[in-house]
Amino acid sequence: MRRFLVAQLLLCLLVILGLSGPSLADTVNIDWSNRAWLAQVSVTTYQAQDTFEFQNTPSGGIYELDLTSYTTCTLGDGPTYGANSYTPGGAAVAYFAGEACAEGDKVVILTT
């Protein structure tokens, strides 16, 4: 009986941990030296209204987060930056709105 209760407790704990999952907002450090094609980042846990943070961006210029050709996600206006673009220099946050990103979707970062 004790073994059964321990197994049930462990199962409940695994379910709770599985539901909480990893942090939804991850920080991605990018090598910005390739200015034509900067990065392609896999989306694993992002849902609508989640944030996706990019750090170590160079100052000057405008960079795009281009989701339209690569995912079913839409990128909405964030608290600081407009849809599909932000001004780099320090941390920048992209904000997903509309449909949730599916696991395996790609976020493609291009310069303008």
N, CA, C and O atoms as CSV, one atom per row, in Angstrom:
chain,resi,resn,atom,element,x,y,z
A,1,MET,N,N,0.824,-1.199,0.000
A,1,MET,CA,C,0.000,0.000,0.000
A,1,MET,C,C,0.866,1.260,0.000
A,1,MET,O,O,0.590,2.221,-0.718
A,2,ARG,N,N,1.914,1.235,0.817
A,2,ARG,CA,C,2.805,2.392,0.873
A,2,ARG,C,C,3.475,2.617,-0.478
A,2,ARG,O,O,3.617,3.756,-0.923
A,3,ARG,N,N,3.887,1.531,-1.131
A,3,ARG,CA,C,4.528,1.635,-2.439
A,3,ARG,C,C,3.564,2.244,-3.464
A,3,ARG,O,O,3.972,3.047,-4.304
A,4,PHE,N,N,2.289,1.860,-3.392
A,4,PHE,CA,C,1.279,2.408,-4.297
A,4,PHE,C,C,1.100,3.911,-4.065
A,4,PHE,O,O,1.011,4.678,-5.023
A,5,LEU,N,N,1.048,4.330,-2.812
A,5,LEU,CA,C,0.875,5.751,-2.499
A,5,LEU,C,C,2.072,6.571,-2.963
A,5,LEU,O,O,1.911,7.679,-3.473
A,6,VAL,N,N,3.261,6.029,-2.788
A,6,VAL,CA,C,4.466,6.725,-3.251
A,6,VAL,C,C,4.439,6.853,-4.767
A,6,VAL,O,O,4.786,7.902,-5.309
A,7,ALA,N,N,4.029,5.796,-5.451
A,7,ALA,CA,C,3.943,5.842,-6.914
A,7,ALA,C,C,2.912,6.877,-7.361
A,7,ALA,O,O,3.154,7.611,-8.318
A,8,GLN,N,N,1.773,6.944,-6.685
A,8,GLN,CA,C,0.748,7.933,-7.018
A,8,GLN,C,C,1.263,9.352,-6.791
A,8,GLN,O,O,1.015,10.246,-7.601
A,9,LEU,N,N,1.974,9.552,-5.698
A,9,LEU,CA,C,2.528,10.868,-5.390
A,9,LEU,C,C,3.541,11.288,-6.449
A,9,LEU,O,O,3.531,12.434,-6.899
A,10,LEU,N,N,4.412,10.368,-6.848
A,10,LEU,CA,C,5.393,10.675,-7.889
A,10,LEU,C,C,4.705,10.977,-9.215
A,10,LEU,O,O,5.128,11.879,-9.938
A,11,LEU,N,N,3.664,10.245,-9.540
A,11,LEU,CA,C,2.931,10.490,-10.778
A,11,LEU,C,C,2.288,11.876,-10.767
A,11,LEU,O,O,2.339,12.594,-11.766
A,12,CYS,N,N,1.688,12.249,-9.649
A,12,CYS,CA,C,1.086,13.585,-9.535
A,12,CYS,C,C,2.145,14.668,-9.678
A,12,CYS,O,O,1.915,15.683,-10.336
A,13,LEU,N,N,3.293,14.458,-9.068
A,13,LEU,CA,C,4.378,15.432,-9.154
A,13,LEU,C,C,4.857,15.584,-10.593
A,13,LEU,O,O,5.104,16.700,-11.049
A,14,LEU,N,N,4.988,14.474,-11.308
A,14,LEU,CA,C,5.407,14.538,-12.707
A,14,LEU,C,C,4.383,15.270,-13.563
A,14,LEU,O,O,4.756,16.029,-14.457
A,15,VAL,N,N,3.109,15.053,-13.305
A,15,VAL,CA,C,2.060,15.739,-14.064
A,15,VAL,C,C,2.118,17.237,-13.806
A,15,VAL,O,O,2.018,18.037,-14.737
A,16,ILE,N,N,2.281,17.617,-12.538
A,16,ILE,CA,C,2.359,19.045,-12.200
A,16,ILE,C,C,3.567,19.684,-12.862
A,16,ILE,O,O,3.455,20.767,-13.438
A,17,LEU,N,N,4.712,19.036,-12.791
A,17,LEU,CA,C,5.917,19.584,-13.416
A,17,LEU,C,C,5.759,19.649,-14.926
A,17,LEU,O,O,6.221,20.601,-15.554
A,18,GLY,N,N,5.121,18.665,-15.509
A,18,GLY,CA,C,4.916,18.663,-16.951
A,18,GLY,C,C,3.993,19.775,-17.407
A,18,GLY,O,O,4.185,20.344,-18.482
A,19,LEU,N,N,2.992,20.087,-16.596
A,19,LEU,CA,C,2.069,21.157,-16.962
A,19,LEU,C,C,2.711,22.524,-16.842
A,19,LEU,O,O,2.445,23.416,-17.648
A,20,SER,N,N,3.561,22.690,-15.830
A,20,SER,CA,C,4.195,23.994,-15.662
A,20,SER,C,C,5.225,24.234,-16.752
A,20,SER,O,O,5.377,25.359,-17.228
A,21,GLY,N,N,5.927,23.192,-17.146
A,21,GLY,CA,C,6.875,23.285,-18.259
A,21,GLY,C,C,8.015,24.245,-17.995
A,21,GLY,O,O,8.149,24.776,-16.893
A,22,PRO,N,N,8.836,24.467,-19.008
A,22,PRO,CA,C,9.945,25.405,-18.876
A,22,PRO,C,C,9.450,26.840,-18.929
A,22,PRO,O,O,8.286,27.099,-19.236
A,23,SER,N,N,10.330,27.750,-18.631
A,23,SER,CA,C,9.988,29.170,-18.694
A,23,SER,C,C,9.568,29.538,-20.108
A,23,SER,O,O,10.200,29.115,-21.077
A,24,LEU,N,N,8.505,30.324,-20.231
A,24,LEU,CA,C,8.003,30.671,-21.555
A,24,LEU,C,C,8.840,31.741,-22.228
A,24,LEU,O,O,8.919,31.786,-23.456
A,25,ALA,N,N,9.458,32.594,-21.448
A,25,ALA,CA,C,10.281,33.660,-22.029
A,25,ALA,C,C,11.747,33.294,-21.849
A,25,ALA,O,O,12.249,33.252,-20.726
A,26,ASP,N,N,12.418,33.034,-22.935
A,26,ASP,CA,C,13.827,32.682,-22.898
A,26,ASP,C,C,14.658,33.823,-23.455
A,26,ASP,O,O,14.186,34.621,-24.265
A,27,THR,N,N,15.894,33.883,-23.008
A,27,THR,CA,C,16.832,34.870,-23.532
A,27,THR,C,C,17.730,34.191,-24.552
A,27,THR,O,O,18.297,33.132,-24.284
A,28,VAL,N,N,17.857,34.797,-25.705
A,28,VAL,CA,C,18.668,34.238,-26.779
A,28,VAL,C,C,19.805,35.195,-27.076
A,28,VAL,O,O,19.571,36.348,-27.439
A,29,ASN,N,N,21.021,34.730,-26.927
A,29,ASN,CA,C,22.182,35.539,-27.278
A,29,ASN,C,C,22.580,35.215,-28.710
A,29,ASN,O,O,22.767,34.052,-29.065
A,30,ILE,N,N,22.706,36.239,-29.516
A,30,ILE,CA,C,22.891,36.074,-30.955
A,30,ILE,C,C,24.196,36.713,-31.393
A,30,ILE,O,O,24.574,37.777,-30.903
A,31,ASP,N,N,24.878,36.056,-32.317
A,31,ASP,CA,C,26.028,36.666,-32.984
A,31,ASP,C,C,25.488,37.577,-34.072
A,31,ASP,O,O,24.994,37.106,-35.096
A,32,TRP,N,N,25.581,38.884,-33.848
A,32,TRP,CA,C,24.989,39.849,-34.760
A,32,TRP,C,C,25.948,40.256,-35.874
A,32,TRP,O,O,25.634,41.175,-36.629
A,33,SER,N,N,27.100,39.611,-36.005
A,33,SER,CA,C,28.083,40.045,-36.998
A,33,SER,C,C,27.612,39.791,-38.432
A,33,SER,O,O,27.960,40.548,-39.339
A,34,ASN,N,N,26.826,38.736,-38.642
A,34,ASN,CA,C,26.276,38.478,-39.969
A,34,ASN,C,C,25.001,39.298,-40.108
A,34,ASN,O,O,23.935,38.870,-39.665
A,35,ARG,N,N,25.104,40.462,-40.715
A,35,ARG,CA,C,24.010,41.418,-40.682
A,35,ARG,C,C,22.927,41.131,-41.722
A,35,ARG,O,O,21.832,41.687,-41.629
A,36,ALA,N,N,23.202,40.288,-42.697
A,36,ALA,CA,C,22.181,39.983,-43.696
A,36,ALA,C,C,21.236,38.882,-43.208
A,36,ALA,O,O,20.025,38.944,-43.422
A,37,TRP,N,N,21.796,37.907,-42.569
A,37,TRP,CA,C,21.013,36.771,-42.067
A,37,TRP,C,C,21.492,36.521,-40.653
A,37,TRP,O,O,22.530,35.892,-40.445
A,38,LEU,N,N,20.748,37.006,-39.689
A,38,LEU,CA,C,21.294,37.050,-38.342
A,38,LEU,C,C,21.094,35.771,-37.554
A,38,LEU,O,O,22.033,35.278,-36.929
A,39,ALA,N,N,19.901,35.232,-37.572
A,39,ALA,CA,C,19.681,34.062,-36.730
A,39,ALA,C,C,18.371,33.390,-37.072
A,39,ALA,O,O,17.441,34.019,-37.578
A,40,GLN,N,N,18.315,32.131,-36.793
A,40,GLN,CA,C,17.062,31.391,-36.887
A,40,GLN,C,C,16.937,30.591,-35.600
A,40,GLN,O,O,17.782,29.749,-35.296
A,41,VAL,N,N,15.898,30.857,-34.864
A,41,VAL,CA,C,15.762,30.307,-33.523
A,41,VAL,C,C,14.529,29.421,-33.473
A,41,VAL,O,O,13.455,29.823,-33.921
A,42,SER,N,N,14.675,28.228,-32.937
A,42,SER,CA,C,13.529,27.333,-32.815
A,42,SER,C,C,12.620,27.792,-31.683
A,42,SER,O,O,13.084,28.163,-30.605
A,43,VAL,N,N,11.330,27.761,-31.943
A,43,VAL,CA,C,10.341,28.063,-30.922
A,43,VAL,C,C,9.883,26.746,-30.326
A,43,VAL,O,O,9.471,25.846,-31.057
A,44,THR,N,N,9.947,26.622,-29.006
A,44,THR,CA,C,9.556,25.365,-28.386
A,44,THR,C,C,8.347,25.503,-27.471
A,44,THR,O,O,7.469,24.641,-27.482
A,45,THR,N,N,8.285,26.558,-26.687
A,45,THR,CA,C,7.235,26.635,-25.676
A,45,THR,C,C,6.389,27.890,-25.779
A,45,THR,O,O,5.582,28.157,-24.888
A,46,TYR,N,N,6.549,28.661,-26.830
A,46,TYR,CA,C,5.894,29.960,-26.873
A,46,TYR,C,C,4.435,29.863,-27.272
A,46,TYR,O,O,4.073,29.117,-28.182
A,47,GLN,N,N,3.614,30.616,-26.589
A,47,GLN,CA,C,2.190,30.697,-26.869
A,47,GLN,C,C,1.833,32.157,-27.125
A,47,GLN,O,O,2.669,33.046,-26.965
A,48,ALA,N,N,0.603,32.393,-27.519
A,48,ALA,CA,C,0.159,33.766,-27.725
A,48,ALA,C,C,0.360,34.562,-26.441
A,48,ALA,O,O,0.147,34.053,-25.341
A,49,GLN,N,N,0.765,35.796,-26.593
A,49,GLN,CA,C,1.008,36.740,-25.508
A,49,GLN,C,C,2.336,36.511,-24.793
A,49,GLN,O,O,2.658,37.255,-23.867
A,50,ASP,N,N,3.105,35.522,-25.185
A,50,ASP,CA,C,4.412,35.323,-24.565
A,50,ASP,C,C,5.415,36.321,-25.120
A,50,ASP,O,O,5.199,36.916,-26.175
A,51,THR,N,N,6.506,36.494,-24.403
A,51,THR,CA,C,7.571,37.370,-24.878
A,51,THR,C,C,8.787,36.540,-25.250
A,51,THR,O,O,8.997,35.446,-24.726
A,52,PHE,N,N,9.565,37.065,-26.141
A,52,PHE,CA,C,10.777,36.404,-26.614
A,52,PHE,C,C,11.863,37.460,-26.605
A,52,PHE,O,O,11.779,38.436,-27.351
A,53,GLU,N,N,12.867,37.287,-25.788
A,53,GLU,CA,C,13.825,38.351,-25.543
A,53,GLU,C,C,15.145,38.093,-26.265
A,53,GLU,O,O,15.701,36.996,-26.203
A,54,PHE,N,N,15.633,39.123,-26.946
A,54,PHE,CA,C,16.924,39.065,-27.614
A,54,PHE,C,C,17.855,40.065,-26.951
A,54,PHE,O,O,17.497,41.229,-26.772
A,55,GLN,N,N,19.043,39.614,-26.589
A,55,GLN,CA,C,20.001,40.494,-25.937
A,55,GLN,C,C,21.249,40.644,-26.796
A,55,GLN,O,O,21.439,39.941,-27.790
A,56,ASN,N,N,22.088,41.579,-26.381
A,56,ASN,CA,C,23.362,41.860,-27.059
A,56,ASN,C,C,23.140,42.318,-28.495
A,56,ASN,O,O,23.905,41.954,-29.388
A,57,THR,N,N,22.111,43.105,-28.719
A,57,THR,CA,C,21.885,43.634,-30.058
A,57,THR,C,C,22.765,44.855,-30.276
A,57,THR,O,O,23.000,45.611,-29.334
A,58,PRO,N,N,23.253,45.067,-31.482
A,58,PRO,CA,C,24.097,46.225,-31.747
A,58,PRO,C,C,23.260,47.498,-31.772
A,58,PRO,O,O,22.056,47.456,-32.026
A,59,SER,N,N,23.894,48.607,-31.512
A,59,SER,CA,C,23.161,49.870,-31.556
A,59,SER,C,C,23.058,50.353,-32.995
A,59,SER,O,O,23.924,50.059,-33.819
A,60,GLY,N,N,22.016,51.080,-33.289
A,60,GLY,CA,C,21.805,51.617,-34.628
A,60,GLY,C,C,21.091,50.641,-35.529
A,60,GLY,O,O,21.298,49.431,-35.436
A,61,GLY,N,N,20.245,51.166,-36.409
A,61,GLY,CA,C,19.556,50.314,-37.373
A,61,GLY,C,C,18.288,49.715,-36.814
A,61,GLY,O,O,18.005,49.799,-35.619
A,62,ILE,N,N,17.540,49.115,-37.700
A,62,ILE,CA,C,16.297,48.440,-37.340
A,62,ILE,C,C,16.421,46.985,-37.771
A,62,ILE,O,O,16.869,46.694,-38.880
A,63,TYR,N,N,16.029,46.089,-36.903
A,63,TYR,CA,C,16.057,44.664,-37.215
A,63,TYR,C,C,14.641,44.119,-37.182
A,63,TYR,O,O,13.818,44.559,-36.378
A,64,GLU,N,N,14.361,43.173,-38.045
A,64,GLU,CA,C,13.025,42.595,-38.120
A,64,GLU,C,C,12.994,41.206,-37.513
A,64,GLU,O,O,13.963,40.452,-37.595
A,65,LEU,N,N,11.877,40.886,-36.909
A,65,LEU,CA,C,11.565,39.518,-36.539
A,65,LEU,C,C,10.520,39.058,-37.546
A,65,LEU,O,O,9.345,39.409,-37.432
A,66,ASP,N,N,10.936,38.288,-38.512
A,66,ASP,CA,C,10.066,37.911,-39.623
A,66,ASP,C,C,9.467,36.541,-39.356
A,66,ASP,O,O,10.145,35.521,-39.482
A,67,LEU,N,N,8.204,36.521,-38.991
A,67,LEU,CA,C,7.538,35.261,-38.702
A,67,LEU,C,C,6.614,34.816,-39.823
A,67,LEU,O,O,6.173,33.667,-39.834
A,68,THR,N,N,6.318,35.688,-40.750
A,68,THR,CA,C,5.217,35.427,-41.673
A,68,THR,C,C,5.470,34.251,-42.599
A,68,THR,O,O,4.544,33.494,-42.889
A,69,SER,N,N,6.679,34.081,-43.065
A,69,SER,CA,C,6.956,33.028,-44.039
A,69,SER,C,C,7.327,31.706,-43.390
A,69,SER,O,O,7.425,30.685,-44.071
A,70,TYR,N,N,7.530,31.716,-42.091
A,70,TYR,CA,C,8.116,30.539,-41.469
A,70,TYR,C,C,7.251,29.908,-40.395
A,70,TYR,O,O,7.507,28.775,-39.988
A,71,THR,N,N,6.233,30.614,-39.925
A,71,THR,CA,C,5.415,30.059,-38.854
A,71,THR,C,C,3.962,30.445,-39.049
A,71,THR,O,O,3.621,31.226,-39.936
A,72,THR,N,N,3.127,29.889,-38.213
A,72,THR,CA,C,1.734,30.309,-38.169
A,72,THR,C,C,1.523,31.381,-37.111
A,72,THR,O,O,0.390,31.787,-36.851
A,73,CYS,N,N,2.595,31.834,-36.508
A,73,CYS,CA,C,2.495,32.861,-35.472
A,73,CYS,C,C,2.279,34.225,-36.112
A,73,CYS,O,O,2.615,34.446,-37.276
A,74,THR,N,N,1.722,35.116,-35.341
A,74,THR,CA,C,1.721,36.517,-35.733
A,74,THR,C,C,2.413,37.299,-34.633
A,74,THR,O,O,2.307,36.959,-33.455
A,75,LEU,N,N,3.108,38.329,-35.018
A,75,LEU,CA,C,3.849,39.133,-34.051
A,75,LEU,C,C,3.110,40.440,-33.860
A,75,LEU,O,O,2.943,41.211,-34.806
A,76,GLY,N,N,2.669,40.691,-32.641
A,76,GLY,CA,C,1.888,41.888,-32.368
A,76,GLY,C,C,2.727,42.978,-31.741
A,76,GLY,O,O,3.922,42.805,-31.500
A,77,ASP,N,N,2.087,44.100,-31.481
A,77,ASP,CA,C,2.784,45.224,-30.859
A,77,ASP,C,C,3.179,44.857,-29.440
A,77,ASP,O,O,2.350,44.404,-28.651
A,78,GLY,N,N,4.427,45.052,-29.127
A,78,GLY,CA,C,4.916,44.808,-27.785
A,78,GLY,C,C,4.782,46.046,-26.923
A,78,GLY,O,O,4.306,47.080,-27.392
A,79,PRO,N,N,5.187,45.955,-25.691
A,79,PRO,CA,C,5.077,47.110,-24.806
A,79,PRO,C,C,5.998,48.257,-25.211
A,79,PRO,O,O,5.729,49.412,-24.881
A,80,THR,N,N,7.075,47.950,-25.920
A,80,THR,CA,C,8.036,48.983,-26.297
A,80,THR,C,C,8.213,49.083,-27.795
A,80,THR,O,O,8.413,50.179,-28.319
A,81,TYR,N,N,8.143,47.964,-28.497
A,81,TYR,CA,C,8.496,47.922,-29.914
A,81,TYR,C,C,7.295,47.588,-30.759
A,81,TYR,O,O,6.404,46.857,-30.325
A,82,GLY,N,N,7.263,48.126,-31.979
A,82,GLY,CA,C,6.155,47.877,-32.884
A,82,GLY,C,C,6.195,46.477,-33.458
A,82,GLY,O,O,7.163,45.740,-33.273
A,83,ALA,N,N,5.146,46.128,-34.145
A,83,ALA,CA,C,5.061,44.801,-34.741
A,83,ALA,C,C,6.161,44.606,-35.773
A,83,ALA,O,O,6.429,45.482,-36.595
A,84,ASN,N,N,6.786,43.449,-35.712
A,84,ASN,CA,C,7.770,42.989,-36.696
A,84,ASN,C,C,9.095,43.736,-36.691
A,84,ASN,O,O,9.952,43.438,-37.523
A,85,SER,N,N,9.299,44.679,-35.804
A,85,SER,CA,C,10.604,45.339,-35.786
A,85,SER,C,C,10.883,45.928,-34.413
A,85,SER,O,O,9.972,46.170,-33.621
A,86,TYR,N,N,12.139,46.148,-34.155
A,86,TYR,CA,C,12.537,46.869,-32.955
A,86,TYR,C,C,13.869,47.535,-33.200
A,86,TYR,O,O,14.618,47.147,-34.097
A,87,THR,N,N,14.156,48.528,-32.407
A,87,THR,CA,C,15.448,49.199,-32.497
A,87,THR,C,C,16.404,48.521,-31.531
A,87,THR,O,O,16.139,48.496,-30.329
A,88,PRO,N,N,17.505,47.974,-32.018
A,88,PRO,CA,C,18.415,47.254,-31.130
A,88,PRO,C,C,19.241,48.189,-30.262
A,88,PRO,O,O,19.211,49.411,-30.413
A,89,GLY,N,N,19.966,47.582,-29.363
A,89,GLY,CA,C,20.769,48.304,-28.400
A,89,GLY,C,C,20.297,47.904,-27.020
A,89,GLY,O,O,19.344,48.480,-26.498
A,90,GLY,N,N,20.958,46.918,-26.422
A,90,GLY,CA,C,20.450,46.368,-25.169
A,90,GLY,C,C,19.455,45.267,-25.447
A,90,GLY,O,O,19.488,44.647,-26.510
A,91,ALA,N,N,18.574,45.020,-24.502
A,91,ALA,CA,C,17.600,43.944,-24.650
A,91,ALA,C,C,16.400,44.422,-25.441
A,91,ALA,O,O,16.001,45.582,-25.337
A,92,ALA,N,N,15.831,43.541,-26.221
A,92,ALA,CA,C,14.613,43.840,-26.972
A,92,ALA,C,C,13.641,42.690,-26.774
A,92,ALA,O,O,14.045,41.535,-26.636
A,93,VAL,N,N,12.386,43.011,-26.762
A,93,VAL,CA,C,11.371,41.993,-26.519
A,93,VAL,C,C,10.405,41.943,-27.686
A,93,VAL,O,O,9.827,42.960,-28.069
A,94,ALA,N,N,10.232,40.772,-28.243
A,94,ALA,CA,C,9.209,40.557,-29.267
A,94,ALA,C,C,7.992,39.958,-28.583
A,94,ALA,O,O,8.113,39.199,-27.621
A,95,TYR,N,N,6.841,40.301,-29.082
A,95,TYR,CA,C,5.599,39.952,-28.405
A,95,TYR,C,C,4.706,39.195,-29.377
A,95,TYR,O,O,4.341,39.718,-30.430
A,96,PHE,N,N,4.357,37.970,-29.022
A,96,PHE,CA,C,3.509,37.163,-29.890
A,96,PHE,C,C,2.037,37.445,-29.596
A,96,PHE,O,O,1.616,37.450,-28.439
A,97,ALA,N,N,1.275,37.676,-30.636
A,97,ALA,CA,C,-0.171,37.846,-30.486
A,97,ALA,C,C,-0.854,36.969,-31.521
A,97,ALA,O,O,-0.208,36.465,-32.439
A,98,GLY,N,N,-2.141,36.788,-31.374
A,98,GLY,CA,C,-2.856,35.955,-32.332
A,98,GLY,C,C,-2.617,34.483,-32.066
A,98,GLY,O,O,-2.663,34.039,-30.919
A,99,GLU,N,N,-2.365,33.729,-33.116
A,99,GLU,CA,C,-2.195,32.288,-32.964
A,99,GLU,C,C,-0.954,31.963,-32.151
A,99,GLU,O,O,0.051,32.673,-32.198
A,100,ALA,N,N,-1.048,30.888,-31.418
A,100,ALA,CA,C,0.108,30.435,-30.651
A,100,ALA,C,C,1.150,29.849,-31.584
A,100,ALA,O,O,0.823,29.308,-32.640
A,101,CYS,N,N,2.393,29.961,-31.189
A,101,CYS,CA,C,3.471,29.329,-31.938
A,101,CYS,C,C,3.462,27.842,-31.633
A,101,CYS,O,O,3.300,27.432,-30.483
A,102,ALA,N,N,3.636,27.051,-32.658
A,102,ALA,CA,C,3.689,25.610,-32.465
A,102,ALA,C,C,5.125,25.181,-32.229
A,102,ALA,O,O,6.064,25.845,-32.667
A,103,GLU,N,N,5.286,24.075,-31.538
A,103,GLU,CA,C,6.626,23.560,-31.297
A,103,GLU,C,C,7.317,23.289,-32.619
A,103,GLU,O,O,6.732,22.690,-33.521
A,104,GLY,N,N,8.564,23.729,-32.733
A,104,GLY,CA,C,9.315,23.537,-33.957
A,104,GLY,C,C,9.218,24.686,-34.934
A,104,GLY,O,O,9.926,24.697,-35.941
A,105,ASP,N,N,8.351,25.663,-34.661
A,105,ASP,CA,C,8.299,26.851,-35.513
A,105,ASP,C,C,9.623,27.597,-35.428
A,105,ASP,O,O,10.387,27.431,-34.477
A,106,LYS,N,N,9.877,28.413,-36.426
A,106,LYS,CA,C,11.129,29.162,-36.469
A,106,LYS,C,C,10.861,30.655,-36.346
A,106,LYS,O,O,9.898,31.179,-36.906
A,107,VAL,N,N,11.715,31.313,-35.617
A,107,VAL,CA,C,11.742,32.769,-35.597
A,107,VAL,C,C,12.955,33.184,-36.404
A,107,VAL,O,O,14.082,32.829,-36.058
A,108,VAL,N,N,12.740,33.924,-37.466
A,108,VAL,CA,C,13.828,34.324,-38.343
A,108,VAL,C,C,14.065,35.812,-38.170
A,108,VAL,O,O,13.139,36.615,-38.285
A,109,ILE,N,N,15.295,36.173,-37.897
A,109,ILE,CA,C,15.652,37.561,-37.632
A,109,ILE,C,C,16.429,38.095,-38.818
A,109,ILE,O,O,17.490,37.574,-39.162
A,110,LEU,N,N,15.905,39.123,-39.434
A,110,LEU,CA,C,16.540,39.717,-40.606
A,110,LEU,C,C,16.792,41.196,-40.357
A,110,LEU,O,O,16.118,41.820,-39.537
A,111,THR,N,N,17.759,41.747,-41.063
A,111,THR,CA,C,17.954,43.191,-41.011
A,111,THR,C,C,17.145,43.851,-42.111
A,111,THR,O,O,16.815,43.225,-43.119
A,112,THR,N,N,16.833,45.108,-41.909
A,112,THR,CA,C,16.143,45.868,-42.951
A,112,THR,C,C,17.123,46.819,-43.603
A,112,THR,O,O,16.752,47.560,-44.513
